[in-house]
Amino acid sequence: VTMAEDSSENKIFNGVLSLKPYGNIAVITLLFGEEGKTEEGSKTFPWGTAIKEHRINPTAIEALHQALDCVLESDFRAVVVTGEGRFFCNGLDLQWIDANPSRGEELQLMTEKLLARLLVFPLPTIAGVNGHMCAAGMFTQISLPCFV
């Protein structure tokens, strides 16, 4: 997982999410990302999935675990998870699964572990649902208390 800090106390993880403090609240935002662009100009992962849809894949899962670890290492009292753009989370990354068919079961297990972690996270967690969500994205939202 790569992490970078910018001057406004933002921490960026794998180019797909940021962690920013707002007082004693940690706000994790799913970002559009920094990879290449599609013909329409949207940013994509190397395997072709548009980052702006916030699909669940190993890159995003690892980044979210790293951000949650940072939250626990600080004095935050709550966590809000939200997304940039018109998607909260659009489910498992089917293009990643198509590009990595032998690892589909691994992605499913990684996703289940992430959802389990969110369910028992020791701080209050809030889903700041900003747009569409479906499939595993819906379960991500459900695993966070629904204070929208």
C-alpha positions in Angstrom: 0.0 0.0 0.0 1.4 3.4 -0.9 0.6 6.3 1.3 1.3 10.0 0.7 0.5 13.0 2.7 -0.4 16.4 1.3 -0.2 19.8 3.1 -3.7 19.7 4.4 -3.2 16.7 6.6 -4.7 14.4 4.0 -3.3 10.9 3.8 -3.7 9.2 0.4 -3.7 5.4 0.2 -2.9 3.7 -3.2 -4.4 6.7 -5.0 -7.9 5.4 -4.3 -8.8 6.8 -0.9 -8.0 9.6 1.5 -8.0 10.0 5.2 -8.6 13.5 6.5 -9.2 14.6 10.1 -12.1 16.9 10.9 -11.5 17.6 14.6 -11.7 14.2 16.2 -13.6 12.6 13.3 -11.7 10.7 10.6 -13.2 11.1 7.1 -12.3 8.4 4.7 -13.1 9.3 1.1 -13.0 7.0 -1.9 -11.3 9.0 -4.6 -11.3 9.0 -8.3 -7.7 7.9 -8.3 -4.5 8.7 -10.2 -4.2 6.0 -12.9 -4.7 6.4 -16.7 -7.8 7.7 -18.4 -10.5 6.0 -20.5 -11.6 7.4 -23.8 -14.3 9.3 -21.9 -11.6 10.8 -19.7 -12.5 8.9 -16.5 -9.6 7.5 -14.5 -9.1 3.7 -14.5 -7.2 1.0 -12.8 -4.6 -0.8 -15.0 -7.1 -3.6 -15.7 -9.7 -1.1 -17.1 -12.2 -0.5 -14.3 -13.1 3.1 -13.8 -11.9 4.2 -10.3 -14.7 6.7 -10.0 -17.1 3.8 -9.5 -15.4 2.8 -6.3 -15.4 -0.9 -7.0 -14.1 -3.4 -4.4 -10.8 -4.9 -5.5 -7.5 -5.8 -3.7 -6.1 -2.3 -4.2 -9.1 -0.7 -2.6 -9.4 -3.2 0.2 -5.7 -2.9 1.2 -6.0 0.9 1.1 -9.1 0.8 3.4 -7.4 -1.5 5.9 -4.4 0.8 6.0 -6.6 3.9 6.5 -8.5 2.1 9.3 -5.1 1.2 10.9 -4.1 4.9 10.8 -7.5 5.8 12.5 -6.8 3.5 15.4 -3.2 4.9 15.8 -4.7 8.4 16.3 -7.1 10.0 18.8 -10.2 9.9 16.5 -13.5 9.3 18.1 -15.5 8.3 15.0 -15.1 7.4 11.3 -17.1 8.6 8.3 -16.7 6.7 5.0 -17.9 8.4 1.8 -17.0 8.7 -1.8 -16.2 11.3 -4.4 -18.6 11.7 -7.3 -21.9 10.0 -7.8 -21.0 6.5 -6.4 -20.6 5.4 -2.8 -19.5 1.9 -3.8 -20.5 -0.1 -6.8 -19.7 -3.6 -5.6 -17.0 -6.1 -6.5 -14.7 -5.2 -9.4 -15.9 -7.7 -12.0 -13.3 -6.5 -14.5 -10.6 -7.3 -11.9 -12.1 -10.8 -11.4 -12.3 -11.3 -15.2 -8.6 -10.3 -15.5 -7.7 -12.5 -12.5 -10.1 -15.5 -12.6 -8.0 -17.7 -10.3 -8.1 -15.1 -7.6 -11.9 -14.5 -7.5 -12.4 -16.6 -4.3 -9.5 -14.7 -2.7 -11.2 -11.4 -3.4 -14.4 -12.7 -1.9 -12.6 -13.7 1.3 -10.8 -10.3 1.4 -14.1 -8.5 1.1 -15.7 -10.6 3.8 -12.8 -9.9 6.1 -13.1 -6.1 5.4 -16.9 -6.1 6.1 -16.3 -8.1 9.3 -13.7 -5.6 10.4 -16.1 -2.7 9.8 -18.9 -4.5 11.7 -16.8 -4.7 14.9 -14.6 -1.6 14.4 -14.0 -0.2 17.9 -15.1 3.4 17.0 -18.5 4.6 15.7 -18.5 4.3 12.0 -20.8 6.3 9.7 -21.7 5.7 6.1 -21.8 9.0 4.3 -23.6 7.6 1.4 -23.2 10.1 -1.4 -24.6 8.2 -4.3 -25.2 4.8 -6.0 -24.3 1.6 -4.2 -25.0 -2.0 -5.1 -24.0 -5.6 -4.4 -20.9 -5.7 -2.1 -21.1 -1.9 -2.0 -24.5 -2.2 -0.4 -23.0 -4.6 2.2 -20.2 -2.1 2.8 -22.9 0.5 3.7 -24.8 -1.9 5.8 -21.7 -2.8 7.8 -21.5 0.8 8.8 -24.3 2.3 11.0 -26.7 4.0 8.7 -26.3 7.6 9.9 -26.6 9.2 6.5 
